[in-house]
């Protein structure tokens, strides 16, 4: 019997940033509070900020390690809110969600009242070609990926069958990375596929897409109750004849969308409940963040 032990280093998260965003009424004034680096302002994803009119910005980098792998997430935006329009440019990267794009939007805004508004306009996005599947040529008729041939032919790995009782899998430098098929498939192959996909994507230029967007924002706040929600939908994208356009990959148009919800209620001065979250789905890739709980303050 062969046993394999895999150890990973400790996890960590480090966040750095600068912002000029007016806080909403439900957000605590953390100017004089200790911060531990895990704070998350869900309202940053809203289309309309708390500021009724003016310029806002956010520059944020999040470095983290999970299960031995390092990831970088960053979100930077500039936004100007006018009485009847909103202009925003944003760069977002989330390596955990495998998403990376630059987005600019120009929207007309109609306010029904101080709580509710709708918007519509145009969006331009620059991203890697998500209409390209690097693994398509390696998929068998069964739907499985011929990953061992890919590792040998494309990535320089090898297999030593000289001892049938001790098959060895070698990396491009000749180092033994696995002594069993189980370890090869469970540990080595996922990294091989990830490296191959990253390499093939980097060979292609970024793609520019034009889309139509509609959305809404709703915000109501009192000391005992607050509700903040927003949504954005891109139902139509201008068709491109590019070989790796998402139109061609998807077989036609598609719908991208995002939204968020923040809700809170205080039963007494000491007891309250809250729920908050945001969700994105672009190019059939989803990333989200949710939390809920009970607040109890000892007076």
Phi, psi and omega in degrees: 000135179249127178245143181235133179244124179248124179246145179235149178289171182295153177276154175205164176214132178226125184241132177230143179182172175217143184212156169222086182223121179292129184286152174280166183298329182279349181274132182290150175281102187262017183301321183251019180254152176288138180246135180255004177091356181257003180297145180220119179262098182296331184292346177300334182278351182292148180292317181251131179274180178291332180290123185292333181199135176137188187256136178222158178207160177214133172227115187218134176237135181233110178257132180209157175233130179226126179052041176085355181251139179262143182225149174237127172239137178214145179219118179230132175210154170239134184219136173237127181251121176251180180296326185227014177206161177223130177238133184212140169235140186212143170239127182228134174225129177224100184290334176295322180268357182058053181225141183199116183202161171246134184225136173233139181220146176229117188231142168276139183237130176241123182260117175286322177199192182288345184261326191233135177214154175238160180213156178206147181176208185241150178228137173240130181232136174245126183208172172292162184286089179289354174274013181245126177249102183297338184268359185301322183286352184249009180272128179280171178298335178283350183095351178279162178263131178281070192287329181292317176297321178299314182299322183282312188282325186256328188249358174083013177282166180215165179231128181257110180259014184299330176240105185295340179272353181214071179290133182241137177253129189245144175277177183302338179268003179088005179279142178286123180248348178199143178247009179209155179296325181298315180291320178303312184283326186273330187248311188280312185302317178304321178289324178298313180297319179297316180295321181294315180298316179298318181296316182290323179294322182293343180283344183256147179287161177291158182246145178251129179235145175245131184222160174258139183228143172228151181196177177214160174221135177227134181214122175226132182219131166226174181295334183253347183210138175213145179217123179229122180218153179204157178205150177222134181230132173248093186273347185219134180231136181293129185291139177238142179270008180299144184302324184249027177291151180290334174304311181292318181296322183274346182078024180142194183290166179210173182240122171255146182204162177208160179189171179203159180214132175228121184225141176208149179213132177256119176282317177220182176296338184256337189237133178204166177234158179207155170212142182206148180187164176216150184217137177231144170217106178237134176051039179064021174246131184245141169215144188203167179206127182223152172205152175207159181176189180239132175259128176229119182251127177274114182276000000 
